[in-house]
Amino acid sequence: MSSLAQWIAACWSWIKANSSSDLENPNSFVNKVAIFEDLKRIPYLLVSFDSRNMAMGKYSRVDGKKSSSYGLTITIVLVLSLCLVGAWMFMSSWSAPADSAAYSSSDTTKDVEPASKNELTKEEGDRIPRNFSDEKKEENEAVPENNESVSEKSGEESQFDESSGEKTEAVEGRKESGGSNGEGDVEKEKNVKEVESESDEGKEKEKTQLEETTEENKSEDGNVTEEKPEEKSSEENASETEESTEKSSNKDAFPAGDQAEITKETSTGDGAWSTQLVESQNEKKTQQSSSISKDQSSYGWKTCNVTAGPDYIPCLDNLQAIKKLHSTMHYEHRERHCPEESPRCLVSLPDGYKRSIKWPSSREKIWYNNVPHTKLAEIKGHQNWVKMSGEHLTFPGGGTQFKNGALHYIDFIQQSYPAIAWGNRTRVILDVGCGVASFGGYLFERDVLALSFAPKDEHEAQVQFALERGIPAMLNVMGTKRLPFPGSVFDLIHCARCRVPWHIEGGKLLLELNRALRPGGFFVWSATPVYRKNAEDSGIWKAMSELTKAMCWKLVTIKKDKLNEVDLKTIHLSARIPMIKTQPGRVAFNPESILLVNQCNLMLIYLIYGFRNVPLEACMHKVTEDSSKRGAAWPNMWPERLETAPEWLDSQEGVYGKPAPEDFAADQEKWKTTVSESYLNGMGIDWSNVRNVMDMRAVYGGFAAALKDLKLWVMNVVPVDAPDTLPIIYERGLFGIYHDWCESFNTYPRTYDLLHADHLFSTLRKRCNLESVMAEIDRILRPEGTFIVRDDIETIGEVEKMVKSMKWKVKTTQSKDNEVLLSVQKSWWRPTETETIKSAIA
């Protein structure tokens, strides 16, 4: 018995030595499990000891039977073993309930919430705090990330070591789960590894590109020439702790009534994850990875195989439709020809593409690899449009009519006619045939918004250059159809050598400008017919003079710019004034003119065509004489007009059912609160990287107005099936266009930093294929750009599945009642499989 007591004492000493670290760290559940397994073996060790003693003759047999002390020995062994196990359990169990309770609440929330972010990819899963044993294991073992198969193999071969009595944690985990799962788990693990391998490859590529771009952008960005450690650390922490971003975003994302916030976070904040469910977490990650793999295969994303390559624009690159055109005399081949079925493929990235240079440095230079086109530099470099400079394309700020810089040209216009008053009376302008949009780019310094447009490839990539520089621009052409703008909205329209034949076919094109120009606005024309005296230019000048006189436009000044050489520069300003009525249905432009024209029948036009694809006609749009109607009075001066409801809204009902002025004020207050308290501070968005913004369903322009103090611009889009609120947006000193989101947008790929969709998808899903819409969003948005979508739970659930299948990063998910806000960041991932779009193959 003394030997037995000595053996028990030795066992207890061994237990204390091997479990001391775990008793000091009682949260380490995996270590507890290992110790518990060792404790369970004590009876067998003691029995083994008893057997050895018997072999040594310490127990005697009498008549083939065991001695009477043998049964007593076994009883004592069992009792003492149970006591030792109970004592150990009592010493270490005090720490379990707190962790269990903490996790239970959090985990329940994650599982129940419909728009939660618990579907972690491997990249997200790496950010979860690990338990002590995991960290210790990583420190002691230099093993590749994909060592699961190695662990599994070693688990099958490893045996209990009598000298140490320890077993690997991985072996225990495998043995507990492996027996029931069988071949199904093997197959599942195989699928997970394939997904994780692909994710790791994309992640590594993204990391490399981001590091290169970040390092180079720091040197480009203003006065910052050295990397600041604290800023770098901040950025790394922001990217590595997604949960903390979500937790801090508990702001006024859903203001209502008195603007009090009642939001419900659908994802857990950061903090200690319960270590008692390590294995179940791993199982969840496995299932979620399998789910992602399933989503990817079900959506079947592929890269577009098209002639335009990385510059593909579906409605402008429908080469099969363009080949069938009967004529291109009126630039029909530059107009929209959308394919019958919108593409669902993803546009490829140019080789060497990098994150865009930040504003305002981007106004002077961009990465060549982002827009790898040199033709414009070759043919317009002498006019200071654009030049090649190493890995950059540089923009000296010149143009055909202002080779010595846009700012001098802008100031010269105002000196020629001070009533223009940049940034006060004149706030929103249209720049026709914009080139690389240097004119609009420098007007920001005069607090003016210029929307520039030009046709695709008339001058190679001119609009793409403008957008990459951070200047508002879009693809369009003065052809056979109306521009996608309301009537009477632009304060000024500018044409500097834009090569538009305004005078032909009864002045159709100039009459279209007359429709878009606000009564009392200005048309600034700087072109050769103004100052050259050859036969062709003199003939055009004569025709334009007659036409503008007939339209009741008044020539106010002709000036010459001496800095840009006297013979090459003049300014022609005209003001649109109310026209004079004659007989019903007819309008006389001017009593001294013999020209008569039909008055446009707006009701018939909208009944037949709606707000788009309206053919141009040589007709005049009537200017109202009723002071309570839109267009009868000039808006307030900027910036007062931004927050003032137009007077002509008084008699109308608003979009949300209230009288329009009340609707306007409520919408404005809602977005002020939402943007300032949630979007700017609580969603983890680096607004210094945000320049080009689009509101995909603007109502009154409240979202854009709330961002007015940031150095960015917003393209406000009013869907064609939504109430026509676009004139209100222009009245506020903002701009936008009409668009049908079942079709592609008139812009190049990778041209916007942030897209915002407020209750858009729930209406689109009734008539559009959402996969095509998401493919279009992917086309427009830049890599690492932000997509914010607000909608009902069901719609957000579908959108979230799609963005995750494209490997986008979910940054924030918030919900209130039936409304959910989802903020995601686009990845650099492109599918390896391709899809040939026959309509876009030359």
N, C-alpha and C positions, 0 to 999 in steps of 0.2 A: 504493500500500500504506500510505503514511503516513496518507492520509485514512481508510483502513479502520481503522487502529489508533486514530485519533482517535475514530472512530464507536463502536468497541468500548468504549473508555474511557468515552465519554459514556453508553453503555448501562449499563455497570457502575455508574457513579455514580447513574444513575436508579434502578437496582434497589436499591442501598443506601439511597437516600433514601426509597423507598416501602416498604421492608421493615424499617427499623430498629426501628420500634415493635413489629413482630411478632417480630423476633429477641430483643427485650427481653422480650416476652411470648410465649414459645414454645408455651404451652398453647392459644393462639388458633388452633384448627384451621381455622376458616373463613377467617381472614386468610391462612393459609398456602396454602390452596387458590387464593385470588385471585392471590397472588404467583406461584404455580406456573403458573397460566394465563398470566400476563404473560411469565414466562420462556419458556414454550413458543412465544410469538410472536416471540422475538428473531431466529430464523433468517429469518422472513418480513420483519422490519424491515430486516435486513441485505440481503436480496435486493432489497427495495424501494429501499434506498440504492444498491445496485449498479445497479439499473435507471435511477435518476435520474442517476447518473454517466454511464451510457452515453448517456443523452439529451443530456447536456451535452458529449459528445464526449471524455470521459476514456477511453473504450475505443474502439478502431478496428476496422474490419472490413476484411479483406483477401480479396478475391475472394468476398465474401458469407459469410465464415466469421468466427467470433469469434476473438479473439486467443488465443494459447496461455495467457496469464495468467488468463483467465476461469475455466477449470476449477480452477486452483490457488486462485483467490479463493474459489470456492464450497466447496472442500474445507476451507480454513482457517476459513471462516465456520461450517461445520457442526461441526468439531472444537471450536472455541472456545465455541460455544453449548452443546454437551454438557458441556464442562468447567465452564462457569458454572453450569449446572443442577446438576451433581454437587456443586460446591462449596457451593452454597446448601443442598442436601439434607443434606450433611455437617454444616453449621453448625447446623441446626435440628432434626435428627432425635433428638438425645439426650433430649428431653423426652417423647417419645411413649410409650415402653414402660410407664412407671410408671402413667400414666393409663389406658392400655389394659388393663393387668392389673387395676388396681383396679376398673374398671367391669365387666370380664368376669366376675369372681367375683361381684360384687353382682348383675349382671344375670341371671346364670345362676340364682342363688338365687330371684330374683323370678319367673323364668319357670317354674321347676320346682315351687315350693311350691304345693300345691293350694288353700290358703286365704289366699294372699298378697293384698296390698293394692295390686298394681301396676296395677289398673284405675282410673286417675286420671281424675277429671272435670276440667273446665276449672278449677274452683275449686281443686282440689288441685294441678293442674299449675302454677298460678301461683306455688306456693310453692317450686318447684324452683329452685335457684341457677342464674342465667343466666351465660353466658360474657361475656367482655369486650366482644366486638363487639356483642352484643345490648344491653348497657348503654349503649355509646357511641351506638348507633343510636337508642335511646329518648331520650337526652339531646338529640340533634340534631334529632329529628323529632317534632313535635307531631301525632300521628296517632291517630285513634280505635282502640279495641281490635279492632274488626272490620275492620281494614284489609287483610285478606288479599287481597280482590279488587282493591284498589288496587295492592298490590305485584305481584300477578300481571299486571295490565294494564301497569304500567310496565315489568315484566320483558320483555314481548313487544315493547315499542316501543323499549327502550333499546339503544344501540349503543356500540361501543368508542370512547372519547374519546382521540384521539391525543395531546392535550395533557397528559392526566393518566395515561392508560393504565389507569384503574381501572374496575371493574365492580361493580354492586351484588351483595351476597351473596345477596339474595333471587332475583335473576335466575339466578345460577348454580344455586341449589338447584332452581328451577322447571325449568330446561332439562335438568338431569340426570335428574329424575324424570318430567317432563311428557311426554316423548316416548313412553314405554312405557305410561303409564297411560291416556292418551286420555280419552274421554268418561266412563269409569268413575270417574276421580278427580274430575271436575267434579261428578258426581252425589253422590259421597261427601262432597266438601267442602260441597256445598249442605246435605246432611243434618246435617253437623257444625255448620254455622253456625246451623241452626235450633235444634239442641239447646243450643248455647252461648248463643244469644240468650235462650232460655227460662230457662236456668240463671242468666244474668246478671240477668234481670229478677227472679227469685225471690231471688237473692243480695242484690240492692239493697234489696228489700222487707224481707228478714230483717235486713239491716244497720241499716236505719232503725229498725225496731221494737226491735232489741237496744239501739241507742244510747239511744233514749228511755227504755226500761225500766231500763237500767243506771244512767243519770243519776238517774232518780227513785228507784230502789231504794237508791242510796247515801245519799240524804237520809232514807230511811225506816229505815235499818238501824242501830238502836241509837244509839251515840254518834258514829258516823261521819257528819259533816255536810259534809266537804269531800273532793273527789276526790284521792286520793294518786297522784302521778305514777308512783311506782315500782310500785304495784299495777296501775295501768292498763297500764303497759308490760309487766308480767309477763303479764297476761291476753292482751294482743295477741300477745305472742311465743308463748304457749301455743296460741293459735288459728291462728297462721300457720305453725308448724313442726310439722306432724303427725308427720314422721319422727322428730324428737327425742323426742316423747312415746312413740313405739313403742320407741325405743332404750332409754329409761330404764325401760321397763316390764318389763325382763328380771328379774322377781322370782319369788317362789315361787307362781306361779299354779297349778302342778300338783304339790303336795307329795304324797309317798308314802313309805312305809317310814320312814326316819329323817328325813323331811321335807326331804331334800336336793333342791335344785331342778335339774331337767334339762329345760329348755325350749328350744325352737328358734324363734327369731324368724323369721317368714315375710315380713318386710318389711325393706327397707334402712333403716339409720339415716341421719341427715343427714350432710352432708359434701360434698366436691367430687364432682359428677357429671362423668364423662368428657366433655369437649367434642368428642371425636372421633366421637361418635355423636349429634350434635345432630339431624341429619336423620332418623335412625332413631327417635329419641325422638318427634319430631313425627309421624312415621308411626304410631307406637304410640298416641299420643294420639288421632290421627284414628280409628284402628281401635277404640279403647276407647270413644270418644264414640259411634261407630256402634253398638257393642255395647250401650251404655246405652240408646240410642234403640230398639234392637231389644227390649231387656228391657222398656222402658216400654210398647211397643206390645204385647208378648206378654202382660204382666200386665194391661194395660188398666185401670189405676186410674182411678176416677171419684169425684166427690164425691157423697155421699148426698143425694138430694132427698127429704126426709121432713118431716112436719108439725112434729116436735119441733125441727128445725133443728140448731143446734150442740149441743143437749142430748140428742141421740138415744141411747137405750139399747135395743138390739134386743129383748131379752126382756121389757122392761117397756113398750115402745111398740108392741107388736103390736096395733094398733087393730082390725084385722079379726077377730082371735081374741077380743078383749075384747067386741066387739059381739055375738058369738054366745053369750056366757055366759048361763046361765039365771037366775043370781042374783048380786047383789053385796053381799048382806047381811053376809057374812063377809069382806068385803074381797077377794073373788076377783079383782076388777079391778086390785088392787095386787100381785098375785102374779105369778110368772114365767109367761109364755106365749111361748116362743121360736118364731121362724119356722121352717118346715120346712127351709129352706136358710139357713145363716148368711150375712149380708151380706158382700160383698167390697169395698164402697165405703168411702171415707174421709170421716169427719165433718168438716164445715166449722168454721171458727173464728168466734167472735163478732166483730163489727166493733169495732176498737179494742182487741183482746185484747193484753195485755202479759204479760211474764214475772211470775210470782207474787212478791209481797213475801216477803222472807225471814222465817223464824222467829227470834225470838219476836214481832217487830213484827206479823206476820200474824195473831196471835191477837186483836189490837185493831182491825186494819183491813185491808181488801182492796181491790183495784181494782174499781170498779163495773162497768166494761166486761167484766171477766172473768166476772161473774155478774150480768148486767143485769136483776135482778128487784127490784121495790120493794114488792110486796104485803105481804110479811112485816114490812117496816119500817112500813108504814101501820097494820097491825092489831096489831102487838106492840111497837111503838116505846115505848109508855108503860110496858112491863114491862122495858125495857132489854135486849131481845133484840138488835135491830139498828136502826141509824139511818143516814139519808143524810147525807153531809157532803162536798159538792163532788164530786170525782171518786172519792171513797172511800165504802165502806160501813163503818161503825164498829160495834164490838161492846163495849158497856160492861161485859159480863161478867155480866149479869143473866139472869133467867128468870122464868117464871110464879110459881114458889115461892121465888125468891131474888132479888127485885128489887134488893136492896142489894149484890149481888155473890156470885159463886160461892165464893170463898175463905172468906168468913164461914160460908156454908152448909156447906161441907166440914168446917170445924173444928167447927161445931156438931154435926154427926153424930157425930164421934168423942167429943166431950164428953158426948153423950147416952149413949154406950155405949163406954167406952174399949177394950174387948176387940177392937173392929174394927181398931185399930192400923194406920192407913194406911201403906203402904210397908214393912210388916214382915210381919204376919200376912196382911193383905189387900193383894194385889198386882194381880190381874186381875179386872175387874168388867165387867158388862154394863149399859148404860144404855138403858132401853126408852123409846121416844118422846122422842128426845133434844133436839128443837128444833134450835138451832144449835150444840149440843154444848159450851156454855161450861163445864158441869159437868166433862166429860172434859178440856177444855182446861186447866183450872186444877189438875186432879189430878196433872198432870205434876210440879208443884211439891211434891207429897207422894210422889213416886216410885211412882205408881200408873198402870197402864195401863187405860184405860176404852174399851171397844169400844161405840160408840153406834150405834143404828139407828133408822130411822123409815121409813114408806112414802113413795114418790115423790109429791110434789105435795099431800100432805095439808096441809102448810103449805108454800107455794111455795119450792122450792129449799133447804129447811133442811139436808139432807145435803150438798148442793153447797156451801153456805156453810161447813159444818164442814170439808170436805176442802180447800177453798180456803184456809182459815185454818191448815191443817196439823194438824188434829185427826182421830184415827181415827174413821171412820164408814162405814156402808154402808146400802144400801137394802134394807129387809125389812119384813115386816108380821106381826103376830100374827093370822093368818087361819085357813086350813083345813089348813095343813101345818106340819110341824116346822121349827124353826129349823136352819140348816146347821152346828150345833155338836155335838160329842160330849156325852154325858151326864156329869154330876158334874164340871164343870171350872171354873165361875166361883166365885170366893171371895165375891162379893157381887153382887146384882142390885138395880138402883135404878130407881124409877119416881116421877118428880115430875110429878104432874098429867098422866099419860101417856094418860088417857082410854081405857084398855083395860078392857073389862067382864070382869074376872077371874072373877066369880062365876057367870056364865051357863053353861048346858048342862053341868051337872055339874062345873063348874070346869076344863074342858078347857085353857083358856089358862094358868091358874095351875099346873095339873099339868105343863104344858110347861116352865114356869119351874122347877118342882120337879125335873124331869129334868135341866135344865142346871146347877142349883145344886149346888155341892159339899156333901156331908153335913157339917154344922157351919157352913155359910155363912150369910149374912144376906140378908134381903130388906128393903130400905128403901123404904117406901111413903109418899109425901107427897102426899095428895090430899084433896079436899073430903069424901069419906065419913068420913075420920078425925076431922074436927073440926066439920063442919056438922050441924045437928040437924033439918033439914027432913025431910019424909017420905021422899023419894027417897034421900037420902044415908044416912039412918038405916037404911033397908032394905038398902042395899048393905053397910053396915058389919056388920049382923047376919049377912048371908049369908057375908061374908068371915070373920067370926069363927068361925062353925061350920065352914067349909071348912078353914081353917088349923089348927084344933084337931083335926079329923079326920085331917089329913095329918101329925100329930105335929110341927107347927111350934109353937114356944113364943114367946109375946109377952113380950119382955124389957123394953120401955120405950115410953112415949108422952111426948113432950116438946113444949113450945111454944117457938118462936123469937120472943122479944120484939122484936128489931130489925126483923124483917119483919112486925111487927104480930101481936098475940096471936091474933086471930081468923082469921088467914090461914095460920098455919104450925104444923104439928106433924110429928113423925117417928114412924113406926111400924116397929119392928124385930122381925124374927122369925128364929129359928134353926132350920134343918132338922136333925132328929135321926133316928136309925134308927127305922124303923117296926116295928110288932109283927105277927108272923105269926099267922095263924089256920089255917084249913083250906087244903089244897093248891089253888093257883090263885086263892086269894082273900086279900085283905089287909084287916085291920081297921086303920084309921088310928089310932084311939085307943079304948081300952077304954070310955071314957065317951061315945063317939060311936056313933050308930046307923048311920052311913054305912059302906057296904061298897063296894069297887071291885075290878074285875078287875086282876090283875097283868099287866103288859105282857109279851107273848110276843116277846122280842127276836129269837130265832132266826127265827121266822116273818116278822117285820117285815123283817129284813135280806134274807131270801131273796126276798121279793116286791118290795121297794122299794130295797134297797141303802141308801146313806147319804143319799139325797135324795128329795124328793117323797113323804115319808112322811106320810100323813094323821094329823091329831091324833085321839087317842082319850082317853076318860076312864079311863085306866088308870094304875097306879102302878108306878114302877120300883123294883125291890127294891134295898135297900142291903145290900151284902155283909157277912157276919159273919166272913169269913176275912181275917185280918190280912195275908196275903200277896197279897191281891187289891187292885186299884185301887179307891180310894174308901173303904177301911177306915180310913185314917189321913190326917191333914192333912199337906200337904207341908212341907218345911223352910221356915224363915223366909227372906224375901228379904234380901239377894241370894244367900244360900247355895244356894237351890234352883236357880239358873240353871245351875250347873256340876255339880250332883249328880245322878247317875242314880237314878231312882225305885227303891225297893226291890222293887216288884212286877215289875220287869223281869228279875229274877234267873232265873226259870224259863223265859224265852222266848228264841227265836232272833231275832237281829237281821236287819235288812233286807239287809245285805251278807253274810250267811251265818255270821257269828261269833255267839257268845253275845251277847245284847242289851247287857249292860253294857260289853263290850269294843267292840262296834259303836258305842255311844254315845260312849265315850271317844275312839275313833279319829276319828269324825266331828267331834267338838268340836275336837280338836287340828288336824285338817286345815283347818277353816275359820278357826281362830285364825291359823294361819300364812299362809293364802292372803290373808285380808283385811288383816292387818297389813303384810305384806311386798309385796303386789302391788296389791290393790284400793285401799288408802288412799294409797299412795305412787307407784305405777308406772303408773297408767292415765290420768293427766291429768284426773281427775274433780275438779271443784270441790265438795267436800263441804259447803261452806257454803250451797250452793244445793239441797242434798238434804234433804228433810224427810219426804215420804211415800214409803215403799219397799214393794215387794211381792216376795216370794220365790215364784215361780210353781210351784215344785215343792220345797217344804220337806220334808225327811225327819225329822230330829230337831230342826230349828230351829237348827242350828249356825251358819248364815249370820247369822241375826238376833242370836244370842247374841254373835257376834264384833263386832257393831256397837253393843253396849250403851253404850259410853262416848260415843257421838256423840248429838247432840240431834236424834234422828229416831226414827221408829217403823216397824215392819215388819209387814205383813200376810202371815202365813204361809198358803199355800194348799196343801192336800193334795189332789191330783187323785183323782177318784172311783175310778179304776182302779189306784191305787197302794196299797201297804200302809197300814193305818190307824194312822199314827203321830201323829195330831193330839192325842190325850190326853197324850202325852209332852211335846209343845210347851207345852200349858197347864200341865203339872206343873212346867215350868221357869220359870213366871212370864211366859210369852209368850202370844200369842193367834193365832187363825187360823180358817179355815173350809174346808169341803169344796167342791169345784167341779169341773165338767166343762168343760175348755177347748175342747171342740167347740162350746160355746155362749158367749154374752156374759156378762161379769161384772156383778154388781149394783152398778155405780158409774156416776157421771156421766163424760162425756168430760173428758180433760185433768186428771186428779186425782192422778196419781203422778209423782214426779220420777225414780224409778229402778225398773226392772223387772229381775229376775234369774231366768234360766231355766237350771237345771242338768240337762242330759240329759232335757229335757222333749220337745223337738221330734222326736227319734228315736222316741219312743213314740207321739206324736200322729199322725205321718204315716201310721201303720198304720190309723187310723180317722177322721181328721179331714182337712179340706181346709186345708193350711197357709196358703194365701192368705187364707182367712177368719180364721185365727188371727192372722196378721200384721195384718190390718185391725183386729182387736180390740185388738191391742197398740198400734197407732197411735192408736186411739180413747182408750185409757186414759192413755197417756203424754203428758206436757206437751211443747210445743215446746221444744227444746234439752235435753230429758230424756235420760237414759242408759239404754240397753238392753244388758245383759250376758248373753250366751248361751254355754253350754259344751256341746259335743256332739261326735259323730263328724265326720270330714272331709266325708263326703257330705252330711250334714244341714246343716252349717255353710255349705257351698258354696251350697246352695239358699237358705238364710236370707240369706246375703250378697247374692245376686242380687236378692232381693226388697227388702231395705232400700236397696240402691243405686238400684233402680228408683223408689223413693219419695224419692230424693235425700237420704237420710240420710248422715251423715258417718261413715266408718269411722275410729275412733280407734286401736284396737289389735287386732292379730291375733297370737296365739301358738299354738304347737302342741307337742305331745309325744306320740310314738307315733301313735295314731289319734284322739287327743282334741285339739280345737281350741277356743280361747277367742276370742270375737269381742266387741268393745266398740264400740258405735255411738251416735251422737248424732242424735236426731230433728231434722228441719228444720222450717221454717215452710211448706214447699211444700204447696199444695193443687191438685189437678187442675182444669183449666178445664171439662172435660166433666162432666156430671152423670148419675146413674143414679137413677131413681125406684124406691123400694122400696114396692110396692103395699100390703104389710101394714102399713106405717107412715104411710099417708096417710089422714087423717080423711075 
